[in-house]
Amino acid sequence: MAKKKQSQKPKVKRKAPRAPRSIGMTAYQRLLHNPCQAEVLSPYGGEKGFVQRFVQDLTVNAVAGQTAGYITYSPSNNSYVIVNVNTSGTAAAPGVFAGPGATYLGANAAKVRGIAACITIIPAATSYNTLTGEIGCFATSSNTLSGIGGATYAPDGVLQLCNTRTVLAKREYEVKWFPGSLDHTYASASGTSGTFVTTEDADVNMIGFVWRGYPSGTPLNVRITTVVEWTPKQALGIAGTSTPGYGINHADQAAALHQAHPGWWNSLAHNMIEDASAVARNVGRRGMAMLGSAAERAMGSGLQALERNVMRVAGNAMPLLLTL
């Protein structure tokens, strides 16, 4: 008796696992966009150094009577500037302070150069009911507010540097740094203070916030985050590098970010859009819920599907109208 041939099961072709989708940014662009969390690296050529992330927390506007001021940070020389005044039209000389990691860098670094940085402000010390004022941010060359020669500046004047500003709300505000034409060069150590001496302040960048009309003497919480490349001083037991690094065009990469997403470097514009979107969605939902309830009583549940579609369209379209 002939044996029946066993039917062979068709082979199932296994699909290869899909590679994660790229968000369209290079590794350096990701670091510029997220200095707080992205993987640290150096985009610069020339002498290789050690790349590290440092943070510093501080408060501004903490003295009774103060309602306005500004803060800037320049990664190239690792220094920040603070001005606090009672009225926004009052001019004052900037106070200059050593930035994040000053103790460590002052003791160990012969020179540094900035790679990425950001300033974050949170108005945590005031309530929703008492919070007032406006805030703006800017990115410009470091000599714009240097205070050289005893120059003084008022928050009202500094606010004119800002192409983005908004009302203060209970949320986080962030401004991100990008390199100027000479930020790829090292700055030499200035003693052991943790600040460094740049060759030309007009060609290295800084970032900053300015505020006015804030509740008197109420602290604003600030965090400065920076990623720098540094080389060691002598007698530390750390050998210097002898192989030059292969650099990339960091200026082009920063420019590409601006071209693709002009507001990538600050959160103020995004915050305004999110606020408008939330209001629009809330209005849309409340209005359509009332409409749907009346329609259901009058015509039955047949309009529920239509109601859901209208709510979805309203939630998506109204934020766009509000931001025009």
C-alpha positions in Angstrom: 0.0 0.0 0.0 1.5 3.3 -1.1 2.3 5.7 1.7 0.7 9.0 1.6 3.1 11.8 1.3 3.2 14.1 4.3 2.2 17.6 3.3 4.9 20.0 4.0 4.0 23.2 5.8 5.0 26.3 3.9 8.0 28.0 5.4 7.2 31.3 7.0 9.6 34.0 6.0 10.5 35.9 9.1 10.6 39.6 8.8 13.8 41.3 9.8 13.3 43.6 12.8 12.7 47.1 11.7 15.5 49.6 12.5 14.4 52.5 14.7 13.4 55.5 12.7 15.9 58.4 12.7 14.6 61.7 13.9 16.7 63.3 11.2 19.4 64.9 13.4 23.1 64.2 13.6 24.6 63.3 17.0 25.9 66.8 17.5 22.5 68.3 16.6 20.9 66.0 19.2 23.3 67.4 21.7 22.6 71.0 20.8 18.9 70.3 21.0 19.1 68.4 24.4 22.3 69.4 26.3 20.9 68.0 29.5 20.5 64.4 28.3 22.0 63.6 24.9 25.2 61.7 24.6 28.2 64.0 24.9 30.8 64.3 22.1 33.0 66.9 20.6 32.3 68.1 17.0 35.6 70.0 16.8 38.9 69.2 15.2 42.4 69.9 16.6 43.7 68.9 20.0 41.4 66.4 21.7 40.3 67.0 25.2 38.0 65.4 27.8 34.3 66.0 27.2 32.0 66.4 30.3 28.7 67.8 31.3 28.4 70.2 34.3 25.3 71.8 36.0 24.8 74.6 38.4 21.7 75.7 40.3 21.1 79.2 41.5 18.4 81.8 42.2 17.8 85.3 40.9 15.4 88.1 41.8 15.7 87.1 45.5 16.2 90.4 47.2 13.2 92.5 48.4 12.1 95.1 45.9 13.6 93.3 42.8 11.2 92.8 40.0 13.3 92.7 36.9 16.7 91.5 35.6 18.5 89.2 33.2 21.0 86.3 33.2 23.4 85.2 30.5 25.8 82.3 30.0 28.8 82.0 27.8 30.3 78.4 27.5 33.5 79.6 25.8 34.8 81.2 29.0 32.4 79.4 31.4 31.0 82.5 33.0 27.5 83.8 33.6 26.3 87.4 34.2 23.4 88.5 36.5 21.6 91.8 36.8 18.8 92.2 39.3 17.0 95.6 39.7 13.8 97.1 41.3 12.4 98.5 38.1 13.0 97.3 34.5 14.2 100.7 33.3 17.0 100.8 35.8 20.5 100.2 34.3 23.1 98.3 36.3 26.6 97.0 35.7 26.6 93.2 35.2 28.1 90.9 37.9 30.3 88.2 36.4 30.5 84.8 38.0 32.2 81.4 37.3 29.9 78.9 35.7 29.1 75.2 36.2 32.0 73.0 37.3 34.1 76.0 38.2 35.9 74.4 41.1 36.7 71.3 39.1 37.7 73.1 35.9 39.6 75.8 37.8 41.8 73.1 39.4 42.3 70.8 36.4 41.7 72.5 33.1 44.4 74.4 31.2 41.8 75.4 28.5 38.2 74.7 27.5 35.9 75.2 24.6 32.1 75.1 24.7 30.1 72.3 22.9 26.5 72.7 24.1 24.6 74.5 26.8 21.2 75.7 28.1 19.6 77.8 30.8 16.4 76.7 32.4 14.2 78.9 34.5 11.3 77.7 36.7 9.1 80.3 38.6 8.4 77.8 41.4 8.3 80.2 44.4 5.1 81.9 43.4 1.5 80.8 43.1 -0.8 80.8 40.0 -2.7 83.7 41.5 0.3 85.9 42.2 2.5 85.2 39.2 2.9 88.3 37.0 5.4 89.6 34.4 6.9 88.7 31.1 10.0 86.8 30.0 12.2 86.8 26.9 15.2 84.9 25.7 18.1 85.6 23.3 21.2 84.2 21.7 23.9 86.6 20.7 27.7 87.2 20.7 29.3 87.3 24.1 30.5 90.9 23.9 26.9 92.3 23.5 26.5 92.5 27.3 30.1 92.3 28.5 30.1 95.3 30.8 33.6 96.2 29.5 34.5 99.8 30.4 31.8 100.1 33.1 28.9 99.8 30.7 25.5 99.3 32.3 22.3 97.8 30.9 18.6 97.9 31.8 16.3 94.9 31.4 14.0 97.1 29.2 16.9 97.5 26.8 18.0 93.9 27.0 14.4 92.8 26.2 14.8 94.4 22.8 17.4 91.7 22.0 14.7 89.0 22.3 12.8 87.9 19.2 10.7 85.7 21.4 8.9 86.7 24.6 5.8 85.7 26.5 3.9 86.1 29.8 5.3 84.3 32.8 3.4 81.1 33.7 3.9 78.2 36.1 6.1 76.2 33.8 9.7 75.5 32.7 11.4 77.9 30.3 14.6 76.9 28.4 17.0 78.6 26.0 19.7 76.6 24.2 23.1 77.7 23.0 24.7 77.1 19.6 28.3 77.9 18.5 29.6 81.1 17.0 32.3 81.3 14.4 35.2 80.9 16.9 33.6 78.7 19.5 35.7 75.8 18.2 38.8 77.5 19.6 40.1 76.8 23.1 40.0 79.5 25.8 42.9 79.7 28.3 42.5 79.3 32.1 42.2 82.4 34.1 44.0 81.4 37.3 41.9 78.9 39.4 38.6 80.8 39.3 37.0 78.4 36.8 36.6 81.2 34.2 38.6 81.3 30.9 39.9 83.9 28.6 38.6 83.9 25.0 40.5 85.3 22.1 37.5 87.3 20.7 34.2 87.8 22.5 32.6 89.1 19.3 32.8 85.7 17.6 31.7 83.4 20.5 28.0 83.0 21.5 26.1 83.4 24.7 22.5 82.8 25.7 20.3 84.6 28.1 16.9 85.3 29.7 15.4 88.7 30.7 12.3 89.2 32.8 10.3 92.2 34.2 7.2 92.8 36.2 7.9 89.7 38.3 6.6 89.7 41.9 8.9 91.7 44.1 11.7 89.8 45.8 10.4 86.4 44.7 13.1 84.0 43.7 13.4 82.6 40.2 15.0 79.1 40.1 17.7 78.8 37.5 19.8 75.8 36.3 22.7 76.2 33.9 23.8 73.1 32.0 27.0 73.0 29.9 29.0 70.5 27.9 32.7 71.5 27.5 35.9 70.0 26.2 38.9 70.6 28.3 42.6 69.7 28.4 44.5 69.0 31.6 47.0 71.1 33.5 50.5 69.8 34.2 51.3 67.7 37.3 47.8 66.1 37.5 49.1 62.7 36.3 46.9 63.0 33.1 48.8 62.7 29.8 47.8 65.1 27.0 46.6 63.8 23.6 48.9 63.8 20.6 46.5 62.8 17.8 44.3 65.6 16.4 40.5 65.0 16.3 38.6 64.9 13.1 36.2 67.8 13.2 32.8 68.4 11.5 31.2 71.6 10.2 29.5 72.5 13.5 28.3 75.9 12.1 26.5 74.2 9.2 24.9 71.7 11.5 23.6 74.5 13.7 22.4 76.5 10.7 20.6 73.4 9.4 18.7 73.1 12.7 17.6 76.8 12.4 16.5 76.3 8.8 14.4 73.1 9.6 13.0 74.3 13.0 13.6 78.1 13.6 12.4 77.9 17.2 14.3 74.8 18.3 16.7 76.8 20.5 14.0 78.1 23.0 10.9 76.8 24.6 9.0 80.1 24.7 7.4 79.8 21.3 6.5 76.1 22.0 4.9 77.1 25.3 2.7 79.7 23.7 1.5 77.1 21.1 0.9 74.5 23.8 -1.1 77.0 25.8 -3.2 78.0 22.8 -3.7 74.3 21.9 -4.8 73.4 25.4 -7.3 76.3 25.5 -8.6 75.4 22.0 -9.1 71.8 22.9 -10.8 72.6 26.1 -13.2 75.1 24.4 -13.8 72.6 21.6 -14.6 69.8 23.9 -16.9 71.8 26.2 -18.7 73.4 23.2 -19.1 70.1 21.4 -20.2 68.3 24.5 -23.0 70.8 25.0 -24.0 70.5 21.4 -23.8 66.8 21.5 -26.0 66.6 24.6 -28.7 68.8 23.0 -28.5 66.9 19.8 -28.8 63.5 21.5 -32.0 64.6 23.3 -33.5 66.0 20.2 -32.5 63.5 17.5 -31.2 60.4 19.4 -27.8 58.9 19.6 -27.2 59.0 15.8 -25.2 62.2 16.0 -22.7 60.9 18.5 -20.3 59.8 15.8 -20.7 63.2 14.1 -20.0 64.8 17.5 -16.8 62.9 17.9 -15.5 63.8 14.4 -16.3 67.5 15.0 -14.5 67.4 18.3 -11.5 65.9 16.7 -11.4 68.5 13.9 -11.9 71.3 16.4 -9.2 70.1 18.7 -6.7 70.0 15.8 -7.7 73.0 13.8 -8.4 75.6 16.5 -4.8 75.7 17.9 -3.5 76.4 14.4 -5.9 79.3 14.1 -4.9 80.7 17.4 -1.2 80.7 16.6 -1.5 82.6 13.3 
